[in-house]
Amino acid sequence: MSNPSTPQVVCRNCKAAIGASDNYCPQCGTPTAAGLAGLAAWWESPWVVLPLLFLILGPFALPLLWRSRLFTRPWKLALSVIVVGISLFFLWQVWYVLNQALAPLRQLERLH
């Protein structure tokens, strides 16, 4: 909680009065400017975001990319287009392989 003698600021999320030295809003938990300045979030690092995008989560890691302050907007757009393109390509490949695998079953069904 904030001390009444400390200067008060307003939370950018819930508009509650909080102390200027507080790192988080006591009402909603949103980081304040002081809290954000001290955060070097691990999930914003390119060494975390890029493997998640291309090796582990694919398009499910796009929110991490867009929340990261370490990528510029052009990089975020370019990486998003690349990840969505790769994902669509793999979905098409899965559809194609399944279609080819099920073709003999469709032929058997036509014979009976």
C-alpha positions as CSV (number, residue, x, y, z in Angstrom):
1,M,0.0,0.0,0.0
2,S,1.1,3.5,-0.6
3,N,1.9,5.9,2.2
4,P,-0.4,9.0,2.4
5,S,2.6,11.3,2.6
6,T,4.0,10.2,-0.7
7,P,2.9,11.8,-3.9
8,Q,0.0,10.1,-5.6
9,V,-0.3,9.1,-9.3
10,V,-3.2,7.5,-11.1
11,C,-3.1,3.9,-12.4
12,R,-3.3,3.8,-16.2
13,N,-5.5,0.7,-16.1
14,C,-8.0,1.1,-13.3
15,K,-7.5,4.9,-12.5
16,A,-6.9,4.1,-8.7
17,A,-4.6,6.5,-6.8
18,I,-1.3,4.9,-6.1
19,G,2.0,6.0,-4.6
20,A,4.6,7.4,-7.0
21,S,7.2,5.0,-5.7
22,D,4.9,1.9,-6.0
23,N,5.9,-0.6,-8.7
24,Y,2.4,-2.1,-9.1
25,C,-1.1,-0.8,-8.6
26,P,-2.5,-2.3,-5.4
27,Q,-6.0,-2.5,-6.9
28,C,-5.4,-4.3,-10.3
29,G,-1.7,-5.2,-10.2
30,T,-0.8,-3.2,-13.4
31,P,2.9,-2.2,-13.4
32,T,3.5,1.5,-13.0
33,A,6.1,3.5,-14.9
34,A,8.5,2.8,-12.0
35,G,7.7,-0.9,-12.2
36,L,8.2,-1.0,-16.0
37,A,11.5,0.8,-15.8
38,G,12.9,-2.0,-13.6
39,L,11.5,-4.8,-15.7
40,A,13.8,-6.5,-18.2
41,A,11.2,-9.1,-19.0
42,W,12.7,-12.5,-20.2
43,W,9.8,-13.0,-22.5
44,E,10.6,-9.8,-24.5
45,S,14.1,-11.0,-25.4
46,P,14.6,-11.9,-29.0
47,W,16.5,-15.0,-27.8
48,V,13.1,-16.2,-26.3
49,V,10.6,-14.8,-28.8
50,L,12.2,-16.0,-32.0
51,P,12.6,-19.7,-31.0
52,L,9.0,-19.7,-29.7
53,L,7.9,-18.2,-33.0
54,F,9.8,-20.5,-35.3
55,L,10.4,-23.7,-33.4
56,I,7.9,-24.2,-30.6
57,L,4.6,-22.3,-30.7
58,G,4.4,-20.8,-34.2
59,P,1.6,-18.4,-34.5
60,F,0.6,-18.9,-30.9
61,A,3.7,-16.9,-29.9
62,L,2.6,-13.8,-31.9
63,P,1.2,-12.1,-28.8
64,L,4.6,-12.3,-27.2
65,L,6.1,-10.7,-30.3
66,W,3.7,-7.9,-30.3
67,R,4.0,-7.2,-26.5
68,S,7.8,-7.1,-26.7
69,R,9.4,-3.6,-26.6
70,L,12.6,-4.9,-28.1
71,F,11.2,-5.3,-31.7
72,T,10.3,-2.4,-33.9
73,R,7.0,-2.2,-35.6
74,P,8.4,-3.1,-39.1
75,W,10.2,-6.2,-37.6
76,K,6.9,-7.2,-35.8
77,L,5.0,-6.9,-39.1
78,A,7.6,-8.8,-41.1
79,L,8.0,-11.6,-38.5
80,S,4.2,-11.9,-38.3
81,V,3.8,-12.3,-42.0
82,I,6.6,-14.9,-42.2
83,V,5.1,-16.9,-39.3
84,V,1.6,-16.8,-40.7
85,G,2.9,-17.7,-44.1
86,I,4.9,-20.7,-42.8
87,S,1.8,-21.8,-40.7
88,L,-0.5,-21.7,-43.7
89,F,2.1,-23.6,-45.8
90,F,2.3,-26.4,-43.2
91,L,-1.5,-26.5,-42.9
92,W,-1.8,-26.9,-46.7
93,Q,0.9,-29.7,-46.5
94,V,-1.1,-31.5,-43.8
95,W,-4.2,-31.2,-45.9
96,Y,-2.4,-32.5,-49.0
97,V,-0.9,-35.5,-47.3
98,L,-4.2,-36.5,-45.6
99,N,-5.9,-36.1,-48.9
100,Q,-3.4,-38.4,-50.6
101,A,-3.5,-40.9,-47.8
102,L,-7.3,-41.1,-47.9
103,A,-7.5,-41.4,-51.7
104,P,-7.2,-45.2,-51.8
105,L,-10.0,-45.4,-49.2
106,R,-12.3,-43.3,-51.3
107,Q,-11.6,-45.6,-54.3
108,L,-12.5,-48.7,-52.2
109,E,-15.7,-47.0,-51.1
110,R,-16.6,-46.4,-54.8
111,L,-16.1,-50.1,-55.6
112,H,-18.5,-51.2,-53.0
